[in-house]
């Protein structure tokens, strides 16, 4: 059942890629490293929110999520949504800076618990994040992506992600 769901999602993304690309929507997988939870896998979506100033400075919306796989006896994921301001440069590398909101969920399932304690500790928090992003061309509709997210409030951690984005 799970495999079927992933196949349906993948086909929907592939089918919708061309119309979304025309709207400046890019999506793709990434690998992350976080200073507290180490290795994570996830995805990034970037989309245009319009331009400011002389029309060359783009404002972008972003959504990134990570599931950290290097956590023994626990589960940790986080999702960050934000807004980027793309800095205009003369090179093909496109830097952006911004801010957003981070949500994380931590759940711990200890093998041995003390009497009278909750064997399943869970914690969810919202935080404020500072965002940085670099995009660089790889092929006509494929872009390399490096991302830095620093959560300053809530669960404080720094995440560095590297991935690829498909679309316009």
N, C-alpha and C positions, 0 to 999 in steps of 0.2 A: 504494500500500500504506500509506504513512504517513497519507494523508488518511482512509482507511478506519479505521485504528486510532484516530485522533482522534475520528471520528464515533461509534465504538463506546464510547469512554470517555465522551464527552459524553452519550450516551443512558443509559449506566449511572448517571452522576451524577444526571441528571434523574429517572430511575426510582427511584433510592434516596433522593432528597431528602426526601420526605415522611416515611418511617419514621425516617430519621436526624434530621430536625428534631424529632421527638417526644423524642429522646434528648438534645437540646441540642447537636446537631452542626451547625456552620456551615462552609461552604466557599465560596471565591470567588477571582477573579483580583485581582492588584494590579500596580502599576507602582512600581519602586523607584529610588532614587538612592543610590549608595554613594560615600564620599569617595575611594576609589581607582579603582573601575571604572565610575563614572558610571551610565548608564542600564541598568536591568534589568527584566525581566518575570517574573512568577511567580504563585504562588498561596499562599493561607493556609487552614488548617483549624484550627478551634477546637472543643473539645468539653469538656463538663462532666465533672469528676472527683469532684464531690460538694460538700458545704458543710461549713463549720466554724463554731464559736462558736454563735451563736443561730440558725443556719440561713440567715442572710441573706448571709453572706460565702462566695462561691463560689470554688472552686479549679478552674482550667481547664487542660487540656492544649493545646498548640499545636504546629503543624508549619508551617513556611514555607520555601519554596524560591525561588531566583532564578537566572535565566540572564541573564548580562550581555551585551548585544548591541553594546556600544560598544568592543569590544576588537579592534584590528587584528592579524591574524596570531596570535591566541590564542583560547582558549576558557576561560571561567571560570564556574563555578556554585557555589552554596553552598546548604546545607540546614541549618535550625536547628530543633531540637526543644526544647521547654521546658515549664515549668509557670508559670502566672500565678495571682496572688492578686487577685481583683476587689475593689476598694475600694468600699464602700457609700457612695453619695451620694444626695441627694434629687433630683438632676436626671436627665434622660434620657440624659446622657452617662455612659458607664460606663468609668472608668479601671481599668487593671490594671498590676501590676508583677510581675516575676519573673526567672527565670534559666533557663539551659539550656546545651545543647551545640551547637556549630556545626561542621559539616564543610564544607570547601571543596576544590575541585579546580581546579587551574590547569594548562593545557597550552599550550606555545608552539611554534609551527612556523615557525622563521625561514626566509626565502627563501634566504639565503646562510649556509652554515655553514663553520666552520674545519675543516681536515683533523684527524681523530682526535677530534672532539667529537660528542656526541649531537645530531642535528638536531632531535629532538623532546624538549624539556625538559618534564617533568611533575612536579607537586608536589601532594600531598594532605596536609591537616593537620586535626586536631581542635582546637577551642578552647572556652573558656568564654565564655558570652554573658550580658550583662545585657539584660533585655527590658522594654519599656514598650508599652502598647497603649491605644488609645481606641476605643470603639465608640459609634456614635450612630445613632438610628433614621432610616431613609429612607422605608420603606413597611412594611406589616405583616410581611412575611417577608424583607425586605432591610435590611441594616445597613451603614452606612459604617464603614470601618476605617482607622485610622492607627496605624502600628507603628514603633517605634524598636528597633533591635538594635545593640548595641555588643559586638563580640568583643574580649575583653581578653587572651586567650592564643591562640596559634596565629597565623593571619593576622589581624592587628589592623585592623579597619575598622568604620566606623559606617554603618548602612543605615537609610534612612527609606522606608517604603512607604505607599502610599495605595491603597485598593481597596474592593470591596464584598463582602459575605458573604451567602449565601443560606441559609435554614434557620431553625430555632428558636433 
